């Protein structure tokens, strides 16, 4: 299959067409059809020169993924399972907030970070998504909204789906340039948050690239012993090295960083852990916020349980008492395989089981 045209920035599309004898204005026309009129096929672009459309169709595709499964939660959250051109499955989630509609996108097929509590890492990374495949997730969710006929638009993006975004850095950066372009989807950079498990070298690179999007770092523990126990990445990038990278980002960007902290019962949720976290944050408290995350139980990680509500409150109270800006993440879609990667892993298990039954076959991978 041809590569996704969504993987080109407007500047790249313009240069590509100009190299082949087409005017710059045609790139702008095509871009508007893609992102403002949301054409599903090149043939829909009725005012673009036929020779230009024929050229584009011979090299690019608009649709490279298909909807495999959709689940809708009682709270309005919609979880999509998309099948890519090579048969791989990825998850994308639409969430409704008071401030707008947010989409959580996936950046890799599987994940190699291996956090011991996470459903996303149950299946190892097989490949990165292209920039076009990441953008197409937003476009398919927007198409879902368009078809509902309520005039709703995606207003926020969180790059927190399956995979480690900074492990797919170049495609991530292209994705950000595409979705924030003022002549396209025009999603405000400050309405976008990228989450990393803590790849320090890429935090430096992200700071140097100077995107205006928000950064969130998955910390999940206040000391190396505990963080290594639940996040194997800490063996290679211990907390001190991670905090040095965060300090560089804070100095370079002058933007706040969110520290994500998933609460695991009797593991990292005691008041003494909260005090350790206060000490770790130290004089960064003006530039760092803590997002406390209730744990979504995963069958394969039965050693972990959700913290009791009173433990969450006590942890929160310790942070607030010491002047730490913190919040407890609102839950979305708890009734539809809410843990990231859970829907995908369950579907693959189902497909694999079906392959052993008469008259069925597992999908191509």
C-alpha positions as CSV (number, residue, x, y, z in Angstrom):
1,X,0.0,0.0,0.0
2,X,1.1,3.6,-0.7
3,X,2.3,5.6,2.3
4,X,-0.2,7.9,4.1
5,X,-0.4,11.4,2.8
6,X,-1.1,12.5,6.4
7,X,2.6,11.9,7.1
8,X,3.6,15.0,5.1
9,X,3.7,18.5,6.5
10,X,2.3,21.3,4.3
11,X,5.9,22.3,3.5
12,X,6.8,18.7,2.5
13,X,3.7,18.3,0.4
14,X,4.4,21.7,-1.3
15,X,8.0,20.7,-2.1
16,X,7.0,17.3,-3.3
17,X,4.4,18.7,-5.8
18,X,6.7,21.6,-6.9
19,X,9.5,19.1,-7.8
20,X,7.0,17.4,-10.1
21,X,5.9,20.6,-11.8
22,X,2.8,21.6,-9.8
23,X,2.1,25.0,-8.3
24,X,2.4,25.7,-4.6
25,X,-1.3,26.6,-4.6
26,X,-2.3,23.0,-5.4
27,X,-0.6,21.8,-2.2
28,X,-2.7,24.3,-0.2
29,X,-5.8,23.1,-2.0
30,X,-5.1,19.5,-1.2
31,X,-4.2,20.3,2.4
32,X,-7.5,22.1,2.8
33,X,-9.4,19.1,1.4
34,X,-7.6,16.8,3.8
35,X,-8.0,18.7,7.0
36,X,-10.8,21.2,6.6
37,X,-13.1,19.4,4.3
38,X,-11.8,16.0,5.4
39,X,-11.9,14.2,2.0
40,X,-12.0,10.4,2.3
41,X,-10.5,9.9,-1.2
42,X,-8.5,11.9,-3.7
43,X,-11.5,11.8,-6.1
44,X,-13.5,13.9,-3.6
45,X,-11.1,16.9,-4.3
46,X,-13.3,18.3,-7.1
47,X,-11.5,21.6,-7.6
48,X,-7.9,20.1,-7.7
49,X,-6.3,19.6,-11.2
50,X,-6.9,15.9,-12.3
51,X,-3.2,15.4,-13.2
52,X,-2.3,16.5,-9.6
53,X,-4.8,14.1,-8.1
54,X,-3.6,11.2,-10.4
55,X,0.0,11.8,-9.3
56,X,-1.0,11.9,-5.6
57,X,-3.1,8.8,-5.8
58,X,-0.2,6.9,-7.4
59,X,2.1,7.6,-4.5
60,X,-0.1,8.2,-1.4
61,X,-3.1,6.8,0.3
62,X,-5.6,8.7,2.5
63,X,-7.1,5.6,4.2
64,X,-4.4,3.2,5.5
65,X,-6.3,1.8,8.5
66,X,-9.8,0.5,9.1
67,X,-12.0,0.3,12.2
68,X,-11.8,-3.2,13.6
69,X,-13.8,-2.6,16.8
70,X,-15.4,0.2,18.7
71,X,-16.6,0.4,22.3
72,X,-18.6,3.2,23.9
73,X,-18.6,3.8,27.6
74,X,-21.5,5.0,29.7
75,X,-19.5,8.2,30.3
76,X,-19.2,8.9,26.6
77,X,-15.7,7.7,26.1
78,X,-15.2,5.9,22.8
79,X,-12.4,3.3,22.4
80,X,-11.4,2.4,18.8
81,X,-9.4,-0.6,17.8
82,X,-7.9,0.1,14.3
83,X,-6.4,-2.4,12.0
84,X,-3.4,-1.1,10.1
85,X,-2.5,-2.0,6.5
86,X,-0.1,-4.8,7.7
87,X,-2.8,-6.3,10.0
88,X,-1.5,-4.9,13.3
89,X,-4.0,-3.6,15.8
90,X,-3.7,-0.3,17.7
91,X,-5.9,1.6,20.1
92,X,-7.2,5.2,20.0
93,X,-9.5,6.7,22.6
94,X,-11.9,9.7,22.4
95,X,-12.6,11.3,25.8
96,X,-15.1,13.9,26.7
97,X,-14.1,16.7,29.2
98,X,-15.7,19.9,30.3
99,X,-13.1,21.8,28.3
100,X,-13.5,19.8,25.1
101,X,-12.9,16.6,23.2
102,X,-9.5,14.9,23.7
103,X,-8.0,12.0,21.7
104,X,-5.4,9.7,23.1
105,X,-3.2,8.4,20.3
106,X,-0.8,5.4,19.9
107,X,2.7,5.8,18.6
108,X,4.0,2.2,18.4
109,X,2.7,-1.3,17.8
110,X,3.4,-2.8,21.2
111,X,5.9,-1.4,23.7
112,X,9.3,-2.4,24.9
113,X,9.5,-0.2,28.0
114,X,8.1,-3.0,30.1
115,X,6.4,-1.2,33.0
116,X,5.3,-4.1,35.3
117,X,1.8,-2.7,35.9
118,X,0.9,-1.8,32.3
119,X,-1.3,-3.6,29.7
120,X,0.4,-1.9,26.8
121,X,3.6,-3.7,27.4
122,X,2.0,-7.2,27.4
123,X,3.0,-7.4,23.7
124,X,6.5,-6.4,22.7
125,X,7.0,-3.6,20.2
126,X,7.0,-4.9,16.6
127,X,7.4,-1.5,14.9
128,X,7.0,2.3,15.1
129,X,3.9,3.9,13.6
130,X,4.6,6.3,10.7
131,X,3.7,10.0,11.3
132,X,0.8,9.4,8.8
133,X,-0.6,6.5,10.9
134,X,-0.5,8.7,14.0
135,X,-2.3,11.6,12.3
136,X,-4.8,9.2,10.7
137,X,-6.0,8.2,14.2
138,X,-7.1,11.8,14.8
139,X,-8.7,12.0,11.4
140,X,-10.7,8.8,11.9
141,X,-12.0,10.0,15.3
142,X,-12.9,13.4,13.7
143,X,-14.8,11.5,10.9
144,X,-16.7,9.7,13.7
145,X,-17.6,13.0,15.1
146,X,-18.5,14.4,11.7
147,X,-20.9,11.5,11.0
148,X,-22.7,12.1,14.3
149,X,-23.6,15.5,12.9
150,X,-23.3,17.5,16.1
151,X,-20.5,19.8,14.8
152,X,-18.0,18.6,17.4
153,X,-14.3,18.8,16.8
154,X,-11.2,17.3,18.4
155,X,-9.8,20.1,20.6
156,X,-7.1,18.3,22.6
157,X,-4.6,15.5,22.1
158,X,-2.7,13.3,24.6
159,X,0.1,11.2,23.2
160,X,-0.3,8.5,25.9
161,X,-1.5,5.5,24.0
162,X,0.4,2.3,23.3
163,X,4.1,2.7,23.0
164,X,6.8,5.2,24.1
165,X,6.4,8.3,22.0
166,X,10.0,9.4,22.4
167,X,11.2,6.0,21.1
168,X,9.5,7.2,17.8
169,X,10.8,10.7,18.0
170,X,11.0,11.9,14.4
171,X,7.6,10.6,13.5
172,X,6.2,12.1,16.7
173,X,7.6,15.5,15.8
174,X,6.2,15.4,12.3
175,X,2.8,14.4,13.7
176,X,2.9,17.5,16.0
177,X,3.8,19.8,13.1
178,X,0.9,18.4,11.1
179,X,-1.9,18.6,13.7
180,X,-0.9,22.1,14.9
181,X,-0.6,23.7,11.5
182,X,-2.9,26.8,11.4
183,X,-4.2,25.9,7.9
184,X,-5.1,22.4,8.9
185,X,-6.6,21.0,12.1
186,X,-5.1,24.0,13.9
187,X,-5.1,22.2,17.3
188,X,-3.4,24.6,19.8
189,X,0.0,23.3,20.9
190,X,-0.9,24.0,24.5
191,X,-3.8,21.6,24.0
192,X,-1.4,18.8,23.3
193,X,0.5,16.7,25.9
194,X,3.2,14.2,25.1
195,X,3.9,11.6,27.8
196,X,7.3,9.8,28.2
197,X,8.4,7.0,30.5
198,X,11.6,9.0,30.9
199,X,14.0,8.7,27.9
200,X,16.4,11.4,29.1
201,X,18.2,12.0,25.9
202,X,14.9,12.6,24.1
203,X,13.8,15.0,26.8
204,X,16.9,17.1,25.9
205,X,16.0,16.8,22.2
206,X,12.4,17.7,22.8
207,X,13.5,20.8,24.7
208,X,15.8,21.9,21.9
209,X,13.1,21.3,19.3
210,X,11.1,24.0,21.1
211,X,7.6,22.7,20.5
212,X,5.0,24.5,22.5
213,X,3.2,21.3,23.5
214,X,3.1,20.1,27.1
215,X,5.4,17.4,28.6
216,X,4.4,14.7,31.0
217,X,6.8,12.3,32.6
218,X,5.8,8.9,34.0
219,X,7.6,8.9,37.4
220,X,5.4,6.5,39.5
221,X,7.9,6.2,42.3
222,X,9.9,8.6,44.5
223,X,13.1,6.5,44.8
224,X,15.3,4.3,42.6
225,X,14.7,1.1,44.5
226,X,10.9,1.3,44.1
227,X,11.0,2.8,40.5
228,X,13.3,0.0,39.3
229,X,11.0,-2.5,40.8
230,X,8.0,-1.3,38.8
231,X,9.7,0.3,35.8
232,X,12.7,-1.5,34.3
233,X,13.7,1.6,32.4
234,X,15.0,3.0,35.7
235,X,17.9,0.6,35.5
236,X,19.3,2.5,32.5
237,X,17.9,5.9,33.4
238,X,17.8,6.3,37.2
239,X,15.8,9.2,38.8
240,X,18.8,11.5,39.2
241,X,19.6,11.3,35.4
242,X,15.9,11.8,34.6
243,X,15.6,14.8,36.9
244,X,18.7,16.4,35.2
245,X,16.9,16.1,31.9
246,X,13.7,17.6,33.3
247,X,15.8,20.5,34.8
248,X,17.2,21.2,31.3
249,X,13.7,21.2,29.9
250,X,12.4,23.6,32.5
251,X,15.3,26.0,32.0
252,X,15.1,25.8,28.2
253,X,11.3,25.9,27.7
254,X,10.1,27.8,30.9
255,X,7.1,25.4,30.7
256,X,5.7,23.3,33.5
257,X,6.2,19.5,33.5
258,X,3.6,17.1,34.8
259,X,4.9,14.2,36.8
260,X,2.5,11.2,36.4
261,X,2.2,8.9,39.5
262,X,0.1,5.8,39.3
263,X,-1.1,4.7,42.8
264,X,-0.6,1.0,43.6
265,X,-2.0,-0.3,46.8
266,X,0.7,-0.9,49.5
267,X,3.4,-0.4,46.9
268,X,3.9,3.3,46.4
269,X,0.9,4.9,47.9
270,X,1.9,5.5,51.6
271,X,2.3,8.9,53.2
272,X,6.1,8.3,53.5
273,X,6.2,7.9,49.7
274,X,4.4,11.2,49.3
275,X,7.0,12.8,51.6
276,X,9.8,11.4,49.5
277,X,8.1,12.8,46.4
278,X,7.9,16.2,48.0
279,X,11.6,16.0,48.7
280,X,12.4,14.9,45.2
281,X,10.5,17.8,43.7
282,X,12.2,20.2,46.0
283,X,12.5,23.7,44.6
284,X,10.9,22.6,41.3
285,X,7.5,22.9,42.9
286,X,6.7,26.1,40.9
287,X,7.3,24.3,37.6
288,X,6.1,20.8,38.3
289,X,2.6,19.4,38.9
290,X,1.8,15.9,40.0
291,X,-1.0,13.9,38.4
292,X,-2.1,11.1,40.6
293,X,-3.6,8.2,38.6
294,X,-6.0,5.5,40.0
295,X,-4.7,2.1,38.8
296,X,-6.7,0.2,36.2
297,X,-6.3,-3.5,37.2
298,X,-4.9,-5.8,34.5
299,X,-5.5,-9.5,34.7
300,X,-1.9,-10.3,33.8
301,X,-0.6,-8.1,36.5
302,X,-2.5,-9.4,39.4
303,X,0.2,-8.5,41.9
304,X,-1.0,-4.9,41.8
305,X,-4.3,-3.5,43.1
306,X,-5.9,-0.2,43.1
307,X,-5.2,2.1,46.1
308,X,-8.0,2.6,48.6
309,X,-9.8,6.0,48.2
310,X,-8.6,7.0,51.7
311,X,-5.0,6.3,50.7
312,X,-5.4,8.4,47.6
313,X,-6.8,11.3,49.7
314,X,-3.9,11.0,52.2
315,X,-1.3,11.0,49.5
316,X,-2.9,14.0,47.9
317,X,-3.2,15.9,51.2
318,X,0.6,15.4,51.9
319,X,1.5,16.9,48.5
320,X,-0.9,19.8,48.9
321,X,0.3,20.5,52.5
322,X,3.8,21.0,51.1
323,X,2.7,23.3,48.3
324,X,2.9,20.8,45.5
325,X,0.4,21.4,42.7
326,X,-1.4,18.1,42.2
327,X,-4.6,16.5,41.0
328,X,-6.2,13.1,40.7
329,X,-6.9,12.1,37.2
330,X,-10.5,11.7,36.3
331,X,-11.3,8.2,35.0
332,X,-12.7,7.6,31.6
333,X,-14.2,4.4,30.1
334,X,-13.8,2.2,33.2
335,X,-16.4,-0.2,31.7
336,X,-14.6,-0.7,28.4
337,X,-11.1,-2.2,29.0
338,X,-9.9,1.1,30.3
339,X,-6.3,0.1,30.8
340,X,-4.2,1.3,27.8
341,X,-3.5,-1.7,25.5
342,X,-6.0,-3.9,27.2
343,X,-8.5,-4.0,24.3
344,X,-5.8,-4.8,21.8
345,X,-4.3,-7.6,23.9
346,X,-7.7,-9.2,24.5
347,X,-8.6,-9.0,20.8
348,X,-5.3,-10.6,19.8
349,X,-5.8,-13.4,22.4
350,X,-9.3,-13.9,20.9
351,X,-8.0,-14.0,17.4
352,X,-5.3,-16.4,18.3
353,X,-7.7,-18.7,20.1
354,X,-10.0,-18.5,17.0
355,X,-7.2,-19.6,14.8
356,X,-7.4,-23.1,16.4
357,X,-11.1,-23.5,15.7
358,X,-12.5,-24.9,12.5
359,X,-13.4,-22.4,9.9
360,X,-11.4,-19.5,11.5
361,X,-8.1,-17.9,10.8
362,X,-6.0,-15.5,12.7
363,X,-5.5,-12.1,11.0
364,X,-2.3,-11.3,9.3
365,X,0.4,-9.7,11.4
